[in-house]
Amino acid sequence: MADDHILTLTCPDKPGIVHAVTAVFASHGHNILDLRQFSDPASRRFFMRAPAPAPAPAPAPPTTSPRPLRRSRPTTT
């Protein structure tokens, strides 16, 4: 939980903000669990809060070596 992220954002309101923000989260492997947003018509500002847990760590490499390949003898016909 210490590496979780919470994005808080305010900017001029325009189309495409949610799409742009969620694309950045997705490209870094974050899963957005909750997203709160609203626009203030008086100030024409957009506000967003999006908590997202840190991505899961990559799996550890296998601890055993792969089996060696068997050598085959050439055959003559």
Distance bins in CASP14 RR format, pairs under 12 A and 6 or more apart:
PFRMAT RR
TARGET T0000
AUTHOR 0000-0000-0000
RMODE 2
METHOD distances of the structure
MODEL  1
1 51 0 0 0 0 0 1 0 0 0 0 0
1 52 0 0 0 0 0 1 0 0 0 0 0
1 53 1 0 0 1 0 0 0 0 0 0 0
1 54 0 0 0 0 1 0 0 0 0 0 0
2 53 0 0 0 0 0 1 0 0 0 0 0
2 54 0 0 0 0 1 0 0 0 0 0 0
3 30 0 0 0 0 0 1 0 0 0 0 0
3 52 0 0 0 0 0 1 0 0 0 0 0
3 53 0 0 0 0 1 0 0 0 0 0 0
3 54 1 1 0 0 0 0 0 0 0 0 0
3 55 0 0 0 0 1 0 0 0 0 0 0
3 56 0 0 0 0 0 1 0 0 0 0 0
3 57 0 0 0 0 1 0 0 0 0 0 0
4 30 0 0 0 0 1 0 0 0 0 0 0
4 31 0 0 0 0 0 1 0 0 0 0 0
4 32 0 0 0 0 0 1 0 0 0 0 0
4 33 0 0 0 0 1 0 0 0 0 0 0
4 34 0 0 0 0 0 1 0 0 0 0 0
4 50 0 0 0 0 0 1 0 0 0 0 0
4 51 1 0 0 1 0 0 0 0 0 0 0
4 52 1 0 0 1 0 0 0 0 0 0 0
4 53 1 0 1 0 0 0 0 0 0 0 0
4 54 1 0 1 0 0 0 0 0 0 0 0
4 55 0 0 0 0 0 1 0 0 0 0 0
5 21 0 0 0 0 0 1 0 0 0 0 0
5 24 0 0 0 0 0 1 0 0 0 0 0
5 25 0 0 0 0 1 0 0 0 0 0 0
5 28 0 0 0 0 1 0 0 0 0 0 0
5 29 0 0 0 0 0 1 0 0 0 0 0
5 30 1 0 0 1 0 0 0 0 0 0 0
5 31 0 0 0 0 0 1 0 0 0 0 0
5 32 0 0 0 0 1 0 0 0 0 0 0
5 33 0 0 0 0 0 1 0 0 0 0 0
5 49 0 0 0 0 0 1 0 0 0 0 0
5 50 0 0 0 0 1 0 0 0 0 0 0
5 51 1 0 0 1 0 0 0 0 0 0 0
5 52 1 0 1 0 0 0 0 0 0 0 0
5 53 1 0 0 1 0 0 0 0 0 0 0
5 54 1 0 0 1 0 0 0 0 0 0 0
5 55 0 0 0 0 1 0 0 0 0 0 0
6 25 0 0 0 0 0 1 0 0 0 0 0
6 30 0 0 0 0 0 1 0 0 0 0 0
6 32 0 0 0 0 0 1 0 0 0 0 0
6 33 0 0 0 0 0 1 0 0 0 0 0
6 34 0 0 0 0 1 0 0 0 0 0 0
6 35 0 0 0 0 0 1 0 0 0 0 0
6 36 0 0 0 0 0 1 0 0 0 0 0
6 48 0 0 0 0 0 1 0 0 0 0 0
6 49 1 0 0 1 0 0 0 0 0 0 0
6 50 1 0 0 1 0 0 0 0 0 0 0
6 51 1 0 1 0 0 0 0 0 0 0 0
6 52 1 0 0 1 0 0 0 0 0 0 0
6 53 0 0 0 0 0 1 0 0 0 0 0
6 54 0 0 0 0 0 1 0 0 0 0 0
7 17 0 0 0 0 0 1 0 0 0 0 0
7 18 0 0 0 0 0 1 0 0 0 0 0
7 20 0 0 0 0 0 1 0 0 0 0 0
7 21 1 0 0 1 0 0 0 0 0 0 0
7 22 0 0 0 0 0 1 0 0 0 0 0
7 24 0 0 0 0 1 0 0 0 0 0 0
7 25 1 0 0 1 0 0 0 0 0 0 0
7 28 0 0 0 0 0 1 0 0 0 0 0
7 30 0 0 0 0 1 0 0 0 0 0 0
7 32 0 0 0 0 1 0 0 0 0 0 0
7 34 0 0 0 0 0 1 0 0 0 0 0
7 35 0 0 0 0 1 0 0 0 0 0 0
7 36 0 0 0 0 0 1 0 0 0 0 0
7 37 0 0 0 0 0 1 0 0 0 0 0
7 47 0 0 0 0 0 1 0 0 0 0 0
7 48 1 0 0 1 0 0 0 0 0 0 0
7 49 1 0 0 1 0 0 0 0 0 0 0
7 50 1 0 1 0 0 0 0 0 0 0 0
7 51 1 0 0 1 0 0 0 0 0 0 0
7 52 1 0 0 1 0 0 0 0 0 0 0
8 21 0 0 0 0 0 1 0 0 0 0 0
8 35 0 0 0 0 0 1 0 0 0 0 0
8 36 0 0 0 0 1 0 0 0 0 0 0
8 37 0 0 0 0 0 1 0 0 0 0 0
8 46 0 0 0 0 0 1 0 0 0 0 0
8 47 0 0 0 0 1 0 0 0 0 0 0
8 48 1 0 0 1 0 0 0 0 0 0 0
8 49 1 0 1 0 0 0 0 0 0 0 0
8 50 0 0 0 0 1 0 0 0 0 0 0
8 51 0 0 0 0 1 0 0 0 0 0 0
9 17 1 0 0 1 0 0 0 0 0 0 0
9 18 0 0 0 0 0 1 0 0 0 0 0
9 20 0 0 0 0 0 1 0 0 0 0 0
9 21 1 0 0 1 0 0 0 0 0 0 0
9 22 0 0 0 0 0 1 0 0 0 0 0
9 24 0 0 0 0 0 1 0 0 0 0 0
9 25 0 0 0 0 0 1 0 0 0 0 0
9 35 0 0 0 0 0 1 0 0 0 0 0
9 36 0 0 0 0 0 1 0 0 0 0 0
9 37 0 0 0 0 1 0 0 0 0 0 0
9 38 0 0 0 0 0 1 0 0 0 0 0
9 45 0 0 0 0 0 1 0 0 0 0 0
9 46 1 0 0 1 0 0 0 0 0 0 0
9 47 1 0 0 1 0 0 0 0 0 0 0
9 48 1 0 1 0 0 0 0 0 0 0 0
9 49 1 0 0 1 0 0 0 0 0 0 0
9 50 1 0 0 1 0 0 0 0 0 0 0
10 17 0 0 0 0 0 1 0 0 0 0 0
10 37 0 0 0 0 0 1 0 0 0 0 0
10 38 0 0 0 0 0 1 0 0 0 0 0
10 39 0 0 0 0 0 1 0 0 0 0 0
10 40 0 0 0 0 1 0 0 0 0 0 0
10 43 0 0 0 0 1 0 0 0 0 0 0
10 44 0 0 0 0 0 1 0 0 0 0 0
10 45 1 0 1 0 0 0 0 0 0 0 0
10 46 1 0 0 1 0 0 0 0 0 0 0
10 47 1 0 1 0 0 0 0 0 0 0 0
10 48 1 0 0 1 0 0 0 0 0 0 0
10 49 0 0 0 0 1 0 0 0 0 0 0
11 17 1 0 0 1 0 0 0 0 0 0 0
11 18 0 0 0 0 0 1 0 0 0 0 0
11 20 0 0 0 0 0 1 0 0 0 0 0
11 21 0 0 0 0 1 0 0 0 0 0 0
11 37 0 0 0 0 0 1 0 0 0 0 0
11 39 0 0 0 0 0 1 0 0 0 0 0
11 40 0 0 0 0 0 1 0 0 0 0 0
11 43 0 0 0 0 0 1 0 0 0 0 0
11 44 0 0 0 0 0 1 0 0 0 0 0
11 45 1 0 0 1 0 0 0 0 0 0 0
11 46 1 0 1 0 0 0 0 0 0 0 0
11 47 0 0 0 0 1 0 0 0 0 0 0
11 48 0 0 0 0 1 0 0 0 0 0 0
12 39 0 0 0 0 0 1 0 0 0 0 0
12 40 0 0 0 0 0 1 0 0 0 0 0
12 43 0 0 0 0 1 0 0 0 0 0 0
12 44 1 0 0 1 0 0 0 0 0 0 0
12 45 1 0 0 1 0 0 0 0 0 0 0
12 46 1 0 0 1 0 0 0 0 0 0 0
12 47 0 0 0 0 0 1 0 0 0 0 0
13 37 0 0 0 0 0 1 0 0 0 0 0
13 38 0 0 0 0 1 0 0 0 0 0 0
13 39 1 0 1 0 0 0 0 0 0 0 0
13 40 1 0 0 1 0 0 0 0 0 0 0
13 41 0 0 0 0 1 0 0 0 0 0 0
13 42 0 0 0 0 0 1 0 0 0 0 0
13 43 0 0 0 0 1 0 0 0 0 0 0
13 44 1 0 1 0 0 0 0 0 0 0 0
13 45 1 0 1 0 0 0 0 0 0 0 0
13 46 1 0 1 0 0 0 0 0 0 0 0
13 47 0 0 0 0 1 0 0 0 0 0 0
13 48 0 0 0 0 0 1 0 0 0 0 0
14 20 0 0 0 0 0 1 0 0 0 0 0
14 39 0 0 0 0 1 0 0 0 0 0 0
14 44 0 0 0 0 1 0 0 0 0 0 0
14 45 0 0 0 0 0 1 0 0 0 0 0
14 46 1 0 0 1 0 0 0 0 0 0 0
15 39 0 0 0 0 0 1 0 0 0 0 0
15 46 0 0 0 0 0 1 0 0 0 0 0
16 22 0 0 0 0 1 0 0 0 0 0 0
16 23 0 0 0 0 1 0 0 0 0 0 0
16 37 0 0 0 0 0 1 0 0 0 0 0
16 46 0 0 0 0 1 0 0 0 0 0 0
16 48 0 0 0 0 0 1 0 0 0 0 0
17 23 0 0 0 0 0 1 0 0 0 0 0
17 24 0 0 0 0 0 1 0 0 0 0 0
17 35 0 0 0 0 0 1 0 0 0 0 0
17 37 0 0 0 0 1 0 0 0 0 0 0
17 38 0 0 0 0 0 1 0 0 0 0 0
17 39 0 0 0 0 1 0 0 0 0 0 0
17 45 0 0 0 0 0 1 0 0 0 0 0
17 46 1 0 1 0 0 0 0 0 0 0 0
17 47 0 0 0 0 0 1 0 0 0 0 0
17 48 1 0 0 1 0 0 0 0 0 0 0
17 50 0 0 0 0 0 1 0 0 0 0 0
18 24 0 0 0 0 0 1 0 0 0 0 0
18 25 0 0 0 0 0 1 0 0 0 0 0
18 32 0 0 0 0 0 1 0 0 0 0 0
18 35 1 0 0 1 0 0 0 0 0 0 0
18 36 0 0 0 0 0 1 0 0 0 0 0
18 37 1 0 0 1 0 0 0 0 0 0 0
18 38 0 0 0 0 0 1 0 0 0 0 0
18 39 0 0 0 0 0 1 0 0 0 0 0
18 46 0 0 0 0 1 0 0 0 0 0 0
18 47 0 0 0 0 0 1 0 0 0 0 0
18 48 1 0 0 1 0 0 0 0 0 0 0
18 50 0 0 0 0 1 0 0 0 0 0 0
19 25 0 0 0 0 0 1 0 0 0 0 0
19 26 0 0 0 0 0 1 0 0 0 0 0
19 35 0 0 0 0 0 1 0 0 0 0 0
19 37 0 0 0 0 0 1 0 0 0 0 0
19 48 0 0 0 0 0 1 0 0 0 0 0
20 26 0 0 0 0 0 1 0 0 0 0 0
20 27 0 0 0 0 0 1 0 0 0 0 0
20 46 0 0 0 0 0 1 0 0 0 0 0
20 48 0 0 0 0 0 1 0 0 0 0 0
20 50 0 0 0 0 0 1 0 0 0 0 0
21 27 0 0 0 0 0 1 0 0 0 0 0
21 28 0 0 0 0 0 1 0 0 0 0 0
21 30 0 0 0 0 0 1 0 0 0 0 0
21 32 0 0 0 0 1 0 0 0 0 0 0
21 35 0 0 0 0 1 0 0 0 0 0 0
21 37 0 0 0 0 1 0 0 0 0 0 0
21 46 0 0 0 0 0 1 0 0 0 0 0
21 47 0 0 0 0 0 1 0 0 0 0 0
21 48 1 0 0 1 0 0 0 0 0 0 0
21 49 0 0 0 0 0 1 0 0 0 0 0
21 50 1 0 0 1 0 0 0 0 0 0 0
21 52 0 0 0 0 0 1 0 0 0 0 0
22 28 0 0 0 0 0 1 0 0 0 0 0
22 29 0 0 0 0 0 1 0 0 0 0 0
22 30 0 0 0 0 1 0 0 0 0 0 0
22 31 0 0 0 0 0 1 0 0 0 0 0
22 32 1 0 0 1 0 0 0 0 0 0 0
22 35 1 0 0 1 0 0 0 0 0 0 0
22 37 0 0 0 0 0 1 0 0 0 0 0
22 48 0 0 0 0 1 0 0 0 0 0 0
22 50 1 0 0 1 0 0 0 0 0 0 0
22 52 0 0 0 0 1 0 0 0 0 0 0
23 29 0 0 0 0 0 1 0 0 0 0 0
23 30 0 0 0 0 0 1 0 0 0 0 0
23 32 0 0 0 0 0 1 0 0 0 0 0
24 30 0 0 0 0 1 0 0 0 0 0 0
24 32 0 0 0 0 0 1 0 0 0 0 0
24 50 0 0 0 0 0 1 0 0 0 0 0
24 52 0 0 0 0 0 1 0 0 0 0 0
25 31 1 0 0 1 0 0 0 0 0 0 0
25 32 1 0 1 0 0 0 0 0 0 0 0
25 33 0 0 0 0 0 1 0 0 0 0 0
25 35 0 0 0 0 1 0 0 0 0 0 0
25 48 0 0 0 0 0 1 0 0 0 0 0
25 50 1 0 0 1 0 0 0 0 0 0 0
25 51 0 0 0 0 0 1 0 0 0 0 0
25 52 1 0 1 0 0 0 0 0 0 0 0
25 53 0 0 0 0 0 1 0 0 0 0 0
25 54 0 0 0 0 0 1 0 0 0 0 0
25 55 0 0 0 0 1 0 0 0 0 0 0
26 32 0 0 0 0 1 0 0 0 0 0 0
26 50 0 0 0 0 0 1 0 0 0 0 0
26 52 0 0 0 0 1 0 0 0 0 0 0
26 55 0 0 0 0 0 1 0 0 0 0 0
27 55 0 0 0 0 0 1 0 0 0 0 0
28 52 0 0 0 0 1 0 0 0 0 0 0
28 53 0 0 0 0 0 1 0 0 0 0 0
28 54 0 0 0 0 1 0 0 0 0 0 0
28 55 1 0 0 1 0 0 0 0 0 0 0
29 52 0 0 0 0 1 0 0 0 0 0 0
29 53 0 0 0 0 0 1 0 0 0 0 0
29 54 0 0 0 0 1 0 0 0 0 0 0
29 55 1 0 1 0 0 0 0 0 0 0 0
29 56 0 0 0 0 1 0 0 0 0 0 0
29 57 0 0 0 0 0 1 0 0 0 0 0
29 58 0 0 0 0 0 1 0 0 0 0 0
30 50 0 0 0 0 1 0 0 0 0 0 0
30 51 0 0 0 0 1 0 0 0 0 0 0
30 52 1 0 1 0 0 0 0 0 0 0 0
30 53 1 0 0 1 0 0 0 0 0 0 0
30 54 1 0 0 1 0 0 0 0 0 0 0
30 55 1 0 1 0 0 0 0 0 0 0 0
30 56 0 0 0 0 0 1 0 0 0 0 0
31 50 0 0 0 0 0 1 0 0 0 0 0
31 51 0 0 0 0 0 1 0 0 0 0 0
31 52 1 0 0 1 0 0 0 0 0 0 0
31 53 1 0 0 1 0 0 0 0 0 0 0
31 54 0 0 0 0 1 0 0 0 0 0 0
31 55 1 0 0 1 0 0 0 0 0 0 0
31 56 0 0 0 0 1 0 0 0 0 0 0
32 48 0 0 0 0 0 1 0 0 0 0 0
32 49 0 0 0 0 0 1 0 0 0 0 0
32 50 1 0 1 0 0 0 0 0 0 0 0
32 51 1 0 0 1 0 0 0 0 0 0 0
32 52 1 0 1 0 0 0 0 0 0 0 0
32 53 0 0 0 0 1 0 0 0 0 0 0
32 55 0 0 0 0 0 1 0 0 0 0 0
33 49 0 0 0 0 0 1 0 0 0 0 0
33 50 0 0 0 0 1 0 0 0 0 0 0
33 51 1 0 0 1 0 0 0 0 0 0 0
33 52 1 0 0 1 0 0 0 0 0 0 0
33 53 1 0 0 1 0 0 0 0 0 0 0
33 54 0 0 0 0 0 1 0 0 0 0 0
34 48 0 0 0 0 0 1 0 0 0 0 0
34 49 0 0 0 0 1 0 0 0 0 0 0
34 50 1 0 0 1 0 0 0 0 0 0 0
34 51 1 0 1 0 0 0 0 0 0 0 0
34 52 0 0 0 0 1 0 0 0 0 0 0
34 53 0 0 0 0 0 1 0 0 0 0 0
35 47 0 0 0 0 0 1 0 0 0 0 0
35 48 1 0 0 1 0 0 0 0 0 0 0
35 49 1 0 0 1 0 0 0 0 0 0 0
35 50 1 0 1 0 0 0 0 0 0 0 0
35 51 0 0 0 0 1 0 0 0 0 0 0
35 52 0 0 0 0 1 0 0 0 0 0 0
36 46 0 0 0 0 0 1 0 0 0 0 0
36 47 0 0 0 0 1 0 0 0 0 0 0
36 48 1 0 0 1 0 0 0 0 0 0 0
36 49 1 0 1 0 0 0 0 0 0 0 0
36 50 1 0 0 1 0 0 0 0 0 0 0
36 51 0 0 0 0 1 0 0 0 0 0 0
37 45 0 0 0 0 0 1 0 0 0 0 0
37 46 1 0 0 1 0 0 0 0 0 0 0
37 47 1 0 0 1 0 0 0 0 0 0 0
37 48 1 0 1 0 0 0 0 0 0 0 0
37 49 1 0 0 1 0 0 0 0 0 0 0
37 50 0 0 0 0 1 0 0 0 0 0 0
38 45 0 0 0 0 1 0 0 0 0 0 0
38 46 1 0 0 1 0 0 0 0 0 0 0
38 47 1 0 1 0 0 0 0 0 0 0 0
38 48 0 0 0 0 1 0 0 0 0 0 0
38 49 0 0 0 0 1 0 0 0 0 0 0
39 45 1 0 0 1 0 0 0 0 0 0 0
39 46 1 0 1 0 0 0 0 0 0 0 0
39 47 1 0 0 1 0 0 0 0 0 0 0
39 48 0 0 0 0 1 0 0 0 0 0 0
40 46 1 0 0 1 0 0 0 0 0 0 0
40 47 1 0 0 1 0 0 0 0 0 0 0
END
